[in-house]
Amino acid sequence: MYKQYTEELDTLTSEQVDWEPYGSRYHFGTAMGDLNPKCLEEVGFWRMRCPLICMWAVEYHMPHRVMRQFGLFQECPPDWQDTDRALHRLDRKQQRKIQNWPDHHMNHVTAFEHCLDAFYEYV
């Protein structure tokens, strides 16, 4: 069943996809009126494309892939970006030999620092 479902999805063209499933009248921030102001202090980080790092786990934050859900412009379809499949094979149990995760993920740590630098230069 899964194979049939994925094959059907693979045959869809860009014209057959509803790229605004939430409608065109939904605006970013309309549902945020009830949020605590503390939650909005770092709103600029919400759209930052960077690696999110937590010990052995690294996942890329890609908000550009869901912009339309928040009433913002999004390329249709968004550009494909490799999220490094090797990262998805890492887990703490199988990678016990790795003792220093910050060193192991140094390229991702550096990428995150560059994102922060660019963010603070812009602000």
DSSP file (Angstrom, degrees, kcal/mol; ACC not computed):
  #  RESIDUE AA STRUCTURE BP1 BP2  ACC     N-H-->O    O-->H-N    N-H-->O    O-->H-N    TCO  KAPPA ALPHA  PHI   PSI    X-CA   Y-CA   Z-CA
    1    1 A M     >        0   0    0      0, 0.0     4,-2.3     0, 0.0     5,-0.2   0.000 360.0 360.0 360.0 -42.4    0.0    0.0    0.0
    2    2 A Y  H  >  +     0   0    0      1,-0.2     4,-2.8     2,-0.2     5,-0.2   0.926 360.0  51.0 -60.8 -45.9    2.8    2.4    0.9
    3    3 A K  H  > S+     0   0    0      1,-0.2     4,-2.4     2,-0.2    -1,-0.2   0.909 110.4  49.0 -59.7 -43.3    4.6    1.8   -2.4
    4    4 A Q  H  > S+     0   0    0      2,-0.2     4,-1.9     1,-0.2    -1,-0.2   0.911 111.9  49.8 -62.4 -42.0    1.4    2.5   -4.4
    5    5 A Y  H  X S+     0   0    0     -4,-2.3     4,-2.0     2,-0.2    -2,-0.2   0.928 112.6  45.7 -63.8 -46.5    0.8    5.7   -2.3
    6    6 A T  H  X S+     0   0    0     -4,-2.8     4,-2.3     1,-0.2    -1,-0.2   0.875 110.6  53.5 -68.0 -36.1    4.3    7.0   -2.9
    7    7 A E  H  X S+     0   0    0     -4,-2.4     4,-0.9    -5,-0.2    -1,-0.2   0.891 108.6  50.4 -63.9 -37.7    4.2    6.2   -6.6
    8    8 A E  H >< S+     0   0    0     -4,-1.9     3,-0.6     1,-0.2     4,-0.4   0.907 110.9  48.5 -66.3 -41.3    1.0    8.2   -6.9
    9    9 A L  H >< S+     0   0    0     -4,-2.0     3,-1.3     1,-0.2    -2,-0.2   0.884 106.3  58.0 -64.6 -38.1    2.6   11.2   -5.1
   10   10 A D  H 3< S+     0   0    0     -4,-2.3    -1,-0.2     1,-0.3    -2,-0.2   0.735 101.3  56.4 -65.4 -22.0    5.6   10.9   -7.4
   11   11 A T  T << S+     0   0    0     -4,-0.9    -1,-0.3    -3,-0.6    -2,-0.2   0.583  82.1 111.0 -87.5  -9.1    3.4   11.4  -10.5
   12   12 A L    <   -     0   0    0     -3,-1.3     2,-0.2    -4,-0.4    -3,-0.0  -0.368  57.4-147.0 -65.4 141.3    1.9   14.7   -9.3
   13   13 A T    >   -     0   0    0      1,-0.1     3,-1.2    -2,-0.1     4,-0.4  -0.627  29.7-103.2-100.5 167.4    2.9   17.8  -11.2
   14   14 A S  G >  S+     0   0    0      1,-0.3     3,-1.0    -2,-0.2     5,-0.1   0.824 121.3  57.7 -59.0 -32.6    3.3   21.2   -9.7
   15   15 A E  G 3  S+     0   0    0      1,-0.2    -1,-0.3     3,-0.1    -3,-0.0   0.722 100.9  56.9 -72.1 -21.3   -0.1   22.3  -11.2
   16   16 A Q  G <  S+     0   0    0     -3,-1.2     2,-0.4     2,-0.1    -1,-0.2   0.471  90.4  89.6 -89.3  -2.4   -1.9   19.4   -9.3
   17   17 A V  S <  S-     0   0    0     -3,-1.0     2,-1.1    -4,-0.4     3,-0.1  -0.797  74.8-133.4-100.8 136.1   -0.8   20.5   -5.9
   18   18 A D        -     0   0    0     -2,-0.4    -3,-0.1     1,-0.2    -2,-0.1  -0.765  24.2-176.6 -84.8 101.5   -2.7   22.9   -3.7
   19   19 A W  S    S+     0   0    0     -2,-1.1    -1,-0.2     1,-0.3     3,-0.1   0.555  76.9  48.7 -81.2  -7.7    0.1   25.2   -2.6
   20   20 A E    >   +     0   0    0      1,-0.1     3,-1.9    -3,-0.1    -1,-0.3  -0.528  61.8 157.3-126.4  65.9   -2.1   27.3   -0.3
   21   21 A P  T 3  S+     0   0    0      0, 0.0    -1,-0.1     0, 0.0     3,-0.1   0.715  76.4  52.5 -65.1 -19.1   -4.0   24.7    1.7
   22   22 A Y  T 3  S-     0   0    0      1,-0.3     3,-0.2    46,-0.1     4,-0.1   0.370 117.9-108.8 -96.8   4.9   -4.7   27.2    4.4
   23   23 A G    <   -     0   0    0     -3,-1.9     3,-0.5     1,-0.2    -1,-0.3  -0.037  25.5 -90.1  87.6 164.7   -6.2   29.8    2.0
   24   24 A S  S    S+     0   0    0      1,-0.2    -1,-0.2    -3,-0.1    -2,-0.0   0.498 115.9  67.0 -91.7  -3.7   -4.7   33.1    0.9
   25   25 A R  S    S+     0   0    0     -3,-0.2     2,-0.4     2,-0.1    -1,-0.2   0.441  71.0 106.7 -98.5   1.3   -6.3   35.1    3.7
   26   26 A Y        -     0   0    0     -3,-0.5     2,-0.4    -4,-0.1    -4,-0.1  -0.675  56.3-160.0 -79.2 128.9   -4.3   33.6    6.5
   27   27 A H    >   -     0   0    0     -2,-0.4     3,-2.0    42,-0.0     4,-0.3  -0.895  24.0-102.3-116.7 142.0   -1.7   36.1    7.7
   28   28 A F  T 3  S+     0   0    0     42,-0.4    42,-0.1    -2,-0.4    43,-0.1  -0.352 106.7  20.4 -58.6 128.6    1.5   35.4    9.7
   29   29 A G  T >  S+     0   0    0     -2,-0.1     3,-1.4     0, 0.0    -1,-0.3   0.295  84.9 112.8  98.2 -10.1    1.0   36.4   13.3
   30   30 A T  G X  S+     0   0    0     -3,-2.0     3,-0.5     1,-0.3    -2,-0.1   0.835  83.7  44.6 -67.0 -29.4   -2.8   36.3   13.5
   31   31 A A  G 3  S+     0   0    0     -4,-0.3     3,-0.4     1,-0.2    -1,-0.3   0.322  98.2  77.5 -93.2   9.2   -2.8   33.2   15.8
   32   32 A M  G X   +     0   0    0     -3,-1.4     3,-1.4     1,-0.2    -1,-0.2   0.373  58.8  98.6-101.6   5.0    0.0   34.7   18.0
   33   33 A G  T <  S+     0   0    0     -3,-0.5    -1,-0.2     1,-0.3    -2,-0.1   0.788  84.3  50.3 -62.9 -27.4   -2.1   37.2   19.9
   34   34 A D  T 3  S+     0   0    0     -3,-0.4    -1,-0.3     2,-0.1    -2,-0.1   0.473  85.8 113.1 -90.8  -1.9   -2.3   34.8   22.9
   35   35 A L  S <  S-     0   0    0     -3,-1.4     5,-0.0     1,-0.1    -3,-0.0  -0.416  77.0-107.0 -72.3 145.1    1.4   34.0   23.1
   36   36 A N    >>  -     0   0    0      1,-0.1     3,-1.7    -2,-0.1     4,-0.6  -0.478  29.7-121.0 -62.3 137.5    3.4   35.2   26.1
   37   37 A P  G >4 S+     0   0    0      0, 0.0     3,-1.0     0, 0.0     4,-0.5   0.789 111.5  67.1 -55.8 -27.5    5.6   38.1   25.0
   38   38 A K  G >4 S+     0   0    0      1,-0.3     3,-1.0     2,-0.2     4,-0.4   0.854  94.4  57.9 -60.4 -34.0    8.6   36.1   26.1
   39   39 A C  G <4 S+     0   0    0     -3,-1.7     3,-0.3     1,-0.2    -1,-0.3   0.742 106.0  49.5 -68.0 -22.5    7.9   33.7   23.2
   40   40 A L  G X< S+     0   0    0     -3,-1.0     3,-1.4    -4,-0.6    -1,-0.2   0.465  82.0  94.0 -96.9  -2.1    8.1   36.5   20.7
   41   41 A E  T <  S+     0   0    0     -3,-1.0     3,-0.2    -4,-0.5    -1,-0.2   0.859  96.7  32.4 -60.3 -36.6   11.5   38.0   22.0
   42   42 A E  T >  S+     0   0    0     -4,-0.4     3,-1.8    -3,-0.3     4,-0.4  -0.193  73.6 137.2-114.9  41.8   13.5   36.0   19.4
   43   43 A V  G X   +     0   0    0     -3,-1.4     3,-1.3     1,-0.3     4,-0.4   0.777  64.8  69.1 -59.1 -27.4   11.0   35.9   16.6
   44   44 A G  G >  S+     0   0    0      1,-0.3     3,-0.7    -3,-0.2    -1,-0.3   0.777  91.4  60.2 -62.6 -26.9   13.8   36.6   14.2
   45   45 A F  G X  S+     0   0    0     -3,-1.8     3,-1.6     1,-0.2    -1,-0.3   0.708  84.4  80.6 -72.7 -19.6   15.2   33.2   14.8
   46   46 A W  G <  S+     0   0    0     -3,-1.3    -1,-0.2    -4,-0.4    -2,-0.2   0.818  98.9  38.0 -60.0 -32.4   12.1   31.5   13.5
   47   47 A R  G <  S+     0   0    0     -3,-0.7     2,-0.4    -4,-0.4    -1,-0.3   0.296  86.4 122.4-103.3   9.8   13.0   31.9    9.9
   48   48 A M    <   -     0   0    0     -3,-1.6     2,-0.8    -4,-0.1    13,-0.1  -0.584  55.8-143.2 -76.1 127.8   16.8   31.2   10.3
   49   49 A R        +     0   0    0     -2,-0.4    13,-0.2    13,-0.1    -2,-0.1  -0.819  50.1 122.3 -92.3 109.5   18.0   28.3    8.1
   50   50 A C  E     -A   61   0A   0     -2,-0.8    11,-3.0    11,-0.7     2,-0.3  -0.978  66.2 -83.5-159.2 164.2   20.6   26.5   10.2
   51   51 A P  E     -A   60   0A   0      0, 0.0     2,-0.5     0, 0.0     9,-0.2  -0.632  35.7-146.0 -76.1 135.7   21.5   23.2   11.8
   52   52 A L  E     -A   59   0A   0      7,-3.4     7,-2.2    -2,-0.3     2,-0.5  -0.914  20.7-162.2-100.3 125.8   19.9   22.6   15.2
   53   53 A I  E     +A   58   0A   0     -2,-0.5     2,-0.3     5,-0.2     5,-0.2  -0.928  25.0 164.5-121.3 129.1   22.2   20.6   17.4
   54   54 A C  E >   -A   57   0A   0      3,-2.9     3,-2.3    -2,-0.5     2,-0.3  -0.779  67.3 -72.0-141.8  94.5   21.5   18.6   20.5
   55   55 A M  T 3  S-     0   0    0     -2,-0.3    -1,-0.1     1,-0.3    50,-0.1  -0.393 120.5  -2.6  55.5-112.9   24.4   16.3   21.4
   56   56 A W  T 3  S+     0   0    0     -2,-0.3     2,-0.5    -3,-0.1    -1,-0.3   0.662 119.7  86.6 -82.1 -16.2   24.4   13.5   18.8
   57   57 A A  E <   +A   54   0A   0     -3,-2.3    -3,-2.9     2,-0.0     2,-0.4  -0.738  49.3 173.2 -94.0 128.6   21.3   14.8   17.0
   58   58 A V  E     +A   53   0A   0     -2,-0.5     2,-0.4    -5,-0.2    -5,-0.2  -0.998   3.5 168.5-130.6 128.4   21.6   17.4   14.2
   59   59 A E  E     -A   52   0A   0     -7,-2.2    -7,-3.4    -2,-0.4     2,-0.4  -0.998  33.0-119.0-138.8 141.3   18.7   18.4   12.1
   60   60 A Y  E     -A   51   0A   0     -2,-0.4     2,-0.7    -9,-0.2   -11,-0.1  -0.664  18.0-136.8 -85.2 132.2   18.4   21.3    9.7
   61   61 A H  E     +A   50   0A   0    -11,-3.0   -11,-0.7    -2,-0.4     3,-0.1  -0.784  27.5 176.0 -84.0 117.4   15.7   23.9   10.4
   62   62 A M    >   +     0   0    0     -2,-0.7     3,-1.8   -13,-0.2     4,-0.2  -0.592  13.7 161.4-126.9  70.0   14.2   24.7    7.0
   63   63 A P  G >   +     0   0    0      0, 0.0     3,-1.9     0, 0.0     4,-0.2   0.729  67.2  76.3 -64.7 -20.0   11.3   27.1    7.6
   64   64 A H  G 3  S+     0   0    0      1,-0.3     3,-0.4     2,-0.2    11,-0.2   0.670  86.7  63.7 -64.4 -14.3   11.4   28.1    3.8
   65   65 A R  G <  S+     0   0    0     -3,-1.8    -1,-0.3     1,-0.2     3,-0.1   0.577 111.0  33.9 -85.2  -9.5    9.6   24.8    3.2
   66   66 A V  S X  S+     0   0    0     -3,-1.9     3,-1.0    -4,-0.2     4,-0.5   0.131  77.5 119.3-129.8  20.2    6.5   25.8    5.2
   67   67 A M  G > >S+     0   0    0     -3,-0.4     5,-2.1     1,-0.3     3,-1.7   0.856  71.3  59.3 -59.1 -38.4    6.2   29.6    4.5
   68   68 A R  G > 5S+     0   0    0      1,-0.3     3,-1.7     3,-0.2    -1,-0.3   0.808  93.4  66.2 -63.7 -28.3    2.8   29.4    2.9
   69   69 A Q  G < 5S+     0   0    0     -3,-1.0    -1,-0.3     1,-0.3    -2,-0.2   0.737 106.5  43.5 -64.5 -19.4    1.3   27.9    6.0
   70   70 A F  G < 5S-     0   0    0     -3,-1.7   -42,-0.4    -4,-0.5    -1,-0.3   0.146 123.8-101.4-111.8  17.5    2.1   31.2    7.7
   71   71 A G  T < 5S+     0   0    0     -3,-1.7     2,-0.2     1,-0.3    -3,-0.2   0.683  81.8 126.5  76.2  18.2    0.8   33.4    4.8
   72   72 A L      < -     0   0    0     -5,-2.1    -1,-0.3    -6,-0.1     2,-0.2  -0.647  69.1 -85.7-106.2 164.1    4.3   34.2    3.5
   73   73 A F        +     0   0    0     -2,-0.2     2,-0.4    -3,-0.1    -1,-0.1  -0.464  47.7 178.6 -68.9 135.9    5.8   33.8    0.0
   74   74 A Q        -     0   0    0     -2,-0.2     2,-0.1    -7,-0.1    -9,-0.1  -0.995  31.8-117.1-139.4 132.6    7.2   30.4   -0.7
   75   75 A E        -     0   0    0     -2,-0.4    -8,-0.1   -11,-0.2     0, 0.0  -0.439  44.7-105.1 -63.6 141.8    8.7   29.1   -3.9
   76   76 A C  S    S+     0   0    0      1,-0.3   -62,-0.1    -2,-0.1    -1,-0.0  -0.953 107.1   9.2-120.0 118.0    6.6   26.3   -5.4
   77   77 A P  S    S-     0   0    0      0, 0.0    -1,-0.3     0, 0.0     3,-0.1   0.767 103.4-122.3 -75.0 160.2    7.9   23.8   -4.9
   78   78 A P        -     0   0    0      0, 0.0     3,-0.1     0, 0.0   -13,-0.1  -0.265  39.4 -86.7 -63.2 152.1   10.7   24.9   -2.6
   79   79 A D        -     0   0    0      1,-0.1     2,-0.2   -15,-0.1    -4,-0.0  -0.304  47.5-111.0 -57.7 139.3   14.3   24.2   -3.7
   80   80 A W        -     0   0    0     -3,-0.1     2,-0.4     2,-0.0    -1,-0.1  -0.509  35.9-169.0 -71.9 140.5   15.5   20.8   -2.7
   81   81 A Q        -     0   0    0     -2,-0.2     2,-0.4    -3,-0.1   -19,-0.0  -0.996  23.6-122.3-135.7 129.6   18.2   20.8    0.0
   82   82 A D        -     0   0    0     -2,-0.4    -2,-0.0     1,-0.1     0, 0.0  -0.545  17.7-165.7 -69.6 125.0   20.3   17.8    1.1
   83   83 A T        -     0   0    0     -2,-0.4   -23,-0.2   -23,-0.0     4,-0.1   0.132  48.4-103.0 -99.5  20.1   19.8   17.3    4.8
   84   84 A D    >>  -     0   0    0      1,-0.1     3,-1.8     2,-0.1     4,-0.7   0.985  27.3-151.1  61.8  84.4   22.8   15.0    5.0
   85   85 A R  H >> S+     0   0    0      1,-0.3     4,-0.7     2,-0.2     3,-0.5   0.767  92.6  69.8 -56.4 -27.1   21.5   11.4    5.2
   86   86 A A  H >4 S+     0   0    0      1,-0.2     3,-0.8     2,-0.2     4,-0.5   0.856  93.1  57.9 -60.8 -33.2   24.6   10.5    7.1
   87   87 A L  H X4 S+     0   0    0     -3,-1.8     3,-1.0     1,-0.2    -1,-0.2   0.861 100.2  56.8 -63.9 -34.2   23.2   12.5   10.1
   88   88 A H  H << S+     0   0    0     -4,-0.7    -1,-0.2    -3,-0.5    -2,-0.2   0.663 101.3  57.0 -74.2 -15.0   20.1   10.4   10.1
   89   89 A R  T << S+     0   0    0     -3,-0.8     2,-0.3    -4,-0.7    -1,-0.3   0.589  87.7  99.0 -88.1 -11.4   22.1    7.3   10.6
   90   90 A L    <   +     0   0    0     -3,-1.0     2,-0.3    -4,-0.5     3,-0.1  -0.561  43.2 157.4 -77.8 135.7   23.7    8.6   13.7
   91   91 A D     >  -     0   0    0     -2,-0.3     4,-1.8     1,-0.1    -2,-0.0  -0.976  48.4-116.9-151.6 157.0   22.5    7.6   17.1
   92   92 A R  T  4 S+     0   0    0     -2,-0.3     6,-0.1     1,-0.2    -1,-0.1   0.834 110.7  51.7 -62.1 -36.3   24.0    7.5   20.5
   93   93 A K  T >4 S+     0   0    0      1,-0.2     3,-0.6     2,-0.1    -1,-0.2   0.927 115.3  38.8 -70.2 -45.5   23.7    3.7   20.9
   94   94 A Q  T 34 S+     0   0    0      1,-0.2     3,-0.2     2,-0.1    -1,-0.2   0.705 116.2  52.6 -79.3 -19.0   25.4    2.8   17.7
   95   95 A Q  T ><  +     0   0    0     -4,-1.8     3,-1.4     1,-0.2    -1,-0.2  -0.238  62.5 137.0-111.3  43.4   28.0    5.5   17.8
   96   96 A R  T <   +     0   0    0     -3,-0.6    -1,-0.2     1,-0.3    -2,-0.1   0.750  63.5  69.1 -62.4 -24.6   29.4    4.9   21.3
   97   97 A K  T 3  S+     0   0    0     -3,-0.2     2,-0.7     2,-0.0    -1,-0.3   0.787  78.2  90.0 -66.2 -26.5   33.0    5.4   20.1
   98   98 A I    <   +     0   0    0     -3,-1.4     3,-0.2     1,-0.2    -3,-0.1  -0.616  47.9 167.7 -76.5 114.8   32.4    9.1   19.6
   99   99 A Q        +     0   0    0     -2,-0.7     2,-0.6     1,-0.2    -1,-0.2   0.731  66.0  49.3 -98.0 -28.0   33.3   10.8   22.8
  100  100 A N     >  +     0   0    0      1,-0.2     4,-2.1     2,-0.1     3,-0.2  -0.813  58.5 176.8-120.6  91.4   33.3   14.4   21.8
  101  101 A W  H  > S+     0   0    0     -2,-0.6     4,-2.5     1,-0.2    -1,-0.2   0.866  79.4  59.0 -65.2 -37.7   30.2   15.3   19.9
  102  102 A P  H  4 S+     0   0    0      0, 0.0     7,-0.2     0, 0.0    -1,-0.2   0.913 110.5  43.8 -58.9 -39.0   31.1   19.0   19.5
  103  103 A D  H >4 S+     0   0    0     -3,-0.2     3,-1.4     1,-0.2     4,-0.2   0.910 112.5  52.3 -68.0 -41.2   34.2   18.0   17.6
  104  104 A H  H 3< S+     0   0    0     -4,-2.1     3,-0.3     1,-0.3    -1,-0.2   0.864 118.2  36.9 -62.6 -36.3   32.4   15.4   15.6
  105  105 A H  T >X S+     0   0    0     -4,-2.5     4,-2.5     1,-0.2     3,-0.9   0.043  78.8 127.5-103.0  24.4   29.8   17.9   14.5
  106  106 A M  H <> S+     0   0    0     -3,-1.4     4,-2.8     1,-0.3     5,-0.2   0.854  70.7  54.3 -54.2 -39.8   32.3   20.8   14.2
  107  107 A N  H 3> S+     0   0    0     -3,-0.3     4,-1.8    -4,-0.2    -1,-0.3   0.869 112.0  44.7 -64.5 -33.7   31.2   21.7   10.7
  108  108 A H  H <> S+     0   0    0     -3,-0.9     4,-2.4     2,-0.2    -2,-0.2   0.863 112.1  51.8 -75.8 -36.6   27.5   22.0   11.8
  109  109 A V  H  X S+     0   0    0     -4,-2.5     4,-2.4    -7,-0.2    -2,-0.2   0.928 111.6  47.8 -62.4 -44.3   28.5   24.0   14.9
  110  110 A T  H  X S+     0   0    0     -4,-2.8     4,-2.3    -5,-0.2    -2,-0.2   0.906 110.1  51.8 -63.1 -42.4   30.5   26.3   12.6
  111  111 A A  H  X S+     0   0    0     -4,-1.8     4,-2.0    -5,-0.2    -1,-0.2   0.903 110.0  49.5 -61.4 -40.8   27.5   26.6   10.2
  112  112 A F  H  X S+     0   0    0     -4,-2.4     4,-2.4     2,-0.2    -2,-0.2   0.918 109.6  51.1 -64.3 -42.9   25.2   27.5   13.2
  113  113 A E  H  X S+     0   0    0     -4,-2.4     4,-2.6     1,-0.2    -2,-0.2   0.886 108.6  51.7 -61.8 -38.5   27.7   30.2   14.4
  114  114 A H  H  X S+     0   0    0     -4,-2.3     4,-2.6     2,-0.2    -1,-0.2   0.893 108.7  51.5 -64.3 -39.5   27.8   31.7   10.9
  115  115 A C  H  X S+     0   0    0     -4,-2.0     4,-2.3     2,-0.2    -2,-0.2   0.921 110.9  47.9 -62.3 -43.6   24.0   31.8   10.9
  116  116 A L  H  X S+     0   0    0     -4,-2.4     4,-2.7     2,-0.2     5,-0.2   0.929 111.1  50.5 -62.7 -45.2   24.0   33.6   14.2
  117  117 A D  H  X S+     0   0    0     -4,-2.6     4,-2.0     1,-0.2    -2,-0.2   0.931 112.2  47.1 -58.3 -46.5   26.6   36.1   13.1
  118  118 A A  H  X S+     0   0    0     -4,-2.6     4,-1.7     1,-0.2    -1,-0.2   0.887 111.7  51.8 -63.6 -38.5   24.6   36.8    9.9
  119  119 A F  H  X S+     0   0    0     -4,-2.3     4,-1.9     1,-0.2    -2,-0.2   0.937 111.5  45.3 -63.0 -47.5   21.4   37.2   12.0
  120  120 A Y  H  < S+     0   0    0     -4,-2.7    -1,-0.2     1,-0.2    -2,-0.2   0.795 110.4  54.5 -71.6 -26.9   23.0   39.7   14.4
  121  121 A E  H  < S+     0   0    0     -4,-2.0    -1,-0.2    -5,-0.2    -2,-0.2   0.863 110.7  47.3 -68.3 -35.2   24.6   41.7   11.6
  122  122 A Y  H  <        0   0    0     -4,-1.7    -2,-0.2     1,-0.2    -1,-0.2   0.853 360.0 360.0 -73.7 -35.9   21.2   42.0   10.0
  123  123 A V     <        0   0    0     -4,-1.9    -1,-0.2    -5,-0.1    -2,-0.2   0.473 360.0 360.0 -76.3 360.0   19.4   43.1   13.2
